[in-house]
Amino acid sequence: MEIKYVYEKTQLGWGWQVALDGQKLFYPFGELKGLKRFVKENLDILIQKLESEENYGLAFYACGYNGQSQQEYIDCWKKQGLTVF
């Protein structure tokens, strides 16, 4: 799998995004260091998101239907300079 990091201006401002085999994901978005760590720790979640026909956020793929866990997951990555949904 080819992993590329792209720096672009989006609705959230300038930041880094990841592209897997040429498919760019809007989330995760933010600082490069945090993004690389996210990809290393959550590549399976990103692949699952790309392969899914559903429009669930990354926190759903990581935590399922548990809303509190999803929020904690989002907050954890926010502290590392990333926006995940």
C-alpha positions as CSV (number, residue, x, y, z in Angstrom):
1,M,0.0,0.0,0.0
2,E,1.3,3.4,-1.0
3,I,1.0,6.0,1.7
4,K,1.5,9.7,0.9
5,Y,1.1,12.8,3.0
6,V,-0.3,15.9,1.3
7,Y,-0.2,19.5,2.6
8,E,-3.2,21.4,1.3
9,K,-5.6,24.2,2.1
10,T,-9.1,22.9,3.0
11,Q,-12.2,24.3,4.7
12,L,-10.3,23.8,8.0
13,G,-7.3,25.8,6.8
14,W,-3.8,24.6,5.8
15,G,-2.9,21.1,7.0
16,W,-1.7,17.6,6.3
17,Q,-3.9,14.8,5.0
18,V,-3.1,11.2,4.0
19,A,-3.6,9.5,0.7
20,L,-3.7,5.7,0.5
21,D,-3.1,4.2,-2.9
22,G,-4.1,7.6,-4.4
23,Q,-7.3,7.9,-2.4
24,K,-7.1,11.0,-0.2
25,L,-9.0,11.1,3.0
26,F,-10.3,14.4,4.4
27,Y,-9.9,13.1,8.0
28,P,-7.5,12.8,9.7
29,F,-6.3,16.3,9.2
30,G,-3.7,18.4,10.9
31,E,0.0,18.4,11.9
32,L,2.3,16.0,10.1
33,K,3.8,14.4,13.2
34,G,0.4,13.5,14.6
35,L,-0.8,12.3,11.2
36,K,2.1,9.9,10.8
37,R,1.5,8.5,14.2
38,F,-2.2,8.1,13.5
39,V,-1.5,6.3,10.3
40,K,1.0,4.0,12.0
41,E,-1.4,3.2,14.8
42,N,-4.7,3.1,12.9
43,L,-3.9,2.0,9.3
44,D,-6.5,-0.8,9.6
45,I,-9.2,1.8,10.5
46,L,-8.3,4.0,7.5
47,I,-8.5,0.9,5.2
48,Q,-11.8,0.0,6.7
49,K,-13.1,3.5,6.1
50,L,-12.0,3.5,2.5
51,E,-13.5,0.1,1.8
52,S,-16.9,0.9,3.4
53,E,-19.9,2.3,1.5
54,E,-21.1,3.8,4.8
55,N,-20.4,7.4,5.7
56,Y,-19.3,6.8,9.3
57,G,-16.5,8.8,10.9
58,L,-13.2,7.4,11.9
59,A,-14.2,7.5,15.6
60,F,-17.0,5.1,14.8
61,Y,-14.7,2.6,13.2
62,A,-12.4,2.8,16.2
63,C,-15.0,2.7,18.9
64,G,-18.3,1.4,17.5
65,Y,-21.5,2.9,18.8
66,N,-20.1,4.1,22.1
67,G,-20.5,7.9,21.9
68,Q,-18.4,8.6,25.0
69,S,-15.5,6.5,23.6
70,Q,-15.8,8.2,20.3
71,Q,-15.5,11.6,21.9
72,E,-12.5,10.5,24.0
73,Y,-10.8,9.1,20.8
74,I,-11.4,12.5,19.0
75,D,-10.1,14.4,22.0
76,C,-7.0,12.2,22.3
77,W,-6.0,12.9,18.7
78,K,-6.9,16.6,19.0
79,K,-4.2,16.9,21.7
80,Q,-1.8,15.6,19.1
81,G,-2.7,18.2,16.5
82,L,-5.2,16.2,14.5
83,T,-8.9,16.6,13.7
84,V,-10.6,13.3,13.3
85,F,-14.3,12.7,13.0
